[in-house]
Amino acid sequence: MKSTTDLRKELIALGLLDKAREIYLELGDQAAISYIKSNYQLLSKIVHPDLNPENIDKATTLQQSLNRVKVLLSKISDKDLIELIRKKMENHTNGKKRILVVEDEFGLQDMFRVVFLMEGYDVKVAVDGDRGYEVYCEFQPDLIFTDVVMPKMSGLELVAKIREINSNIKVIYISGFFGIKRLKGELDEEVLRYGYPCLSKPFKISKMLELVKDYLDEENYSK
């Protein structure tokens, strides 16, 4: 029982439990189990201290957490893991700035999650605009970091919907249009009207983190 409780805490801290629960609801037991077991291994490679010399203390802390996950996973059955995933996530305030990443590319989702976790943010990830709106309402983030071109609902449509309930929400758009002129024009109008920052893919992680920090540190934000 203690192993399950400890594993739950580690998965929440790493930002993996929310996504596992989403996968469980959409695809079932085995997909959720596979996500947990494969992603902690992937994250171990991304956050290894040797690959992050500029953030070695944070990388070491995350690596230690991932090592604990490996040990704890070996102590519980798949059945217990599914029960852990099924439990409703409690809302918990930890004083950290909250970032909602809305991105439909799975590789980028994990990269953004890990990078922001290493910087000390509380992070949740959504795969499209529809899910992004649901997570926003539950999570109440300080910042929405969203792709523009996504299925179901674009980043622009998502932000417009959120502005109906929070006109002062902070937004950073990430874009890579590949010739979609209509959305490019709409984004230009959005940035001009509301002053939202925008990053064009590909961009340097250091530039992204500097922008996020400076933007969140602004005390007086208005459209």
GIWOKA-V606181 format. One record per residue. SS is DSSP state (alpha for helix, beta for strand, coil for the rest). PHI is phi in whole degrees, -180 to 180 (* if undefined). PSI is psi as a letter, one per 40 degrees, with the letter a starting at -180 (none if undefined). Layout:
# GIWOKA-V606181
ss = <SS SS>
phi = <PHI PHI>
psi = <PSI PSI>
This chain:
# GIWOKA-V606181
ss = <coil alpha alpha alpha alpha alpha alpha alpha alpha alpha alpha alpha alpha coil coil coil alpha alpha alpha alpha alpha alpha alpha alpha alpha alpha alpha coil alpha alpha alpha alpha alpha alpha alpha alpha alpha alpha alpha alpha alpha alpha alpha alpha alpha alpha coil coil alpha alpha alpha coil alpha alpha alpha alpha alpha alpha alpha alpha alpha alpha alpha alpha alpha alpha alpha alpha alpha alpha alpha alpha alpha coil coil coil coil alpha alpha alpha alpha alpha alpha alpha alpha alpha coil coil coil coil coil coil coil coil coil coil coil beta beta beta beta beta coil coil coil alpha alpha alpha alpha alpha alpha alpha alpha alpha alpha alpha alpha alpha coil coil coil beta beta beta beta beta coil coil alpha alpha alpha alpha alpha alpha alpha alpha alpha alpha alpha coil coil coil beta beta beta beta beta coil coil coil coil coil coil coil alpha alpha alpha alpha alpha alpha alpha alpha alpha coil coil coil coil coil coil beta beta beta beta beta beta coil coil coil coil coil alpha alpha alpha alpha alpha alpha alpha alpha alpha alpha alpha alpha alpha alpha coil coil beta beta beta beta coil coil coil coil alpha alpha alpha alpha alpha alpha alpha alpha alpha alpha alpha alpha alpha coil coil coil coil coil coil>
phi = <* -64 -61 -65 -63 -65 -65 -58 -62 -66 -67 -65 -62 -86 75 -95 -72 -58 -66 -62 -67 -63 -64 -60 -66 -91 -124 101 -57 -65 -65 -67 -62 -62 -61 -60 -72 -86 -75 -67 -69 -63 -64 -58 -74 -68 -98 -55 -54 -64 -94 -133 -62 -78 -130 -65 -66 -67 -64 -65 -62 -66 -64 -64 -64 -66 -65 -66 -60 -58 -67 -66 -63 -72 -100 -122 -83 -61 -62 -66 -64 -65 -62 -63 -67 -69 -62 -63 -71 -84 -77 -139 -102 -126 82 -83 -68 -106 -122 -102 -97 -116 -154 -93 -92 -62 -62 -72 -54 -66 -64 -62 -58 -65 -62 -69 -62 -62 -87 92 -90 -92 -127 -129 -125 -127 -90 -160 -66 -58 -68 -60 -66 -61 -67 -57 -64 -80 -92 51 -72 -82 -147 -105 -112 -128 -68 -92 -92 -146 -71 72 -151 -72 -62 -65 -67 -60 -65 -62 -69 -70 -62 -67 -112 -149 -71 -106 -61 -88 -136 -122 -90 -119 -137 -160 -80 54 91 -84 -67 -61 -67 -61 -65 -65 -65 -58 -65 -64 -64 -66 -76 -107 75 -70 -68 -142 -115 -97 -72 -82 -137 -77 -61 -63 -66 -61 -66 -64 -63 -62 -62 -63 -67 -70 -80 -66 -81 -116 -110 -144 -67>
psi = <d d d d d d d d d d d d d e f d d d d d d d d d d d e a d d d d d d d d d d d d d d d d d d e h d d e f d e f d d d d d d d d d d d d d d d d d d e e i i d d d d d d d d d h h h i h h h e e i h h h h h h h e h d d d d d d d d d d d d d e e i h h i h i e i d d d d d d d d d d d g i d h h g i i d h i i d h i d d d d d d d d d d e g e e h h h h i h i g d f e g d d d d d d d d d d d d d e f h i h h h i i i h d d d d d d d d d d d d e h d g h i none>
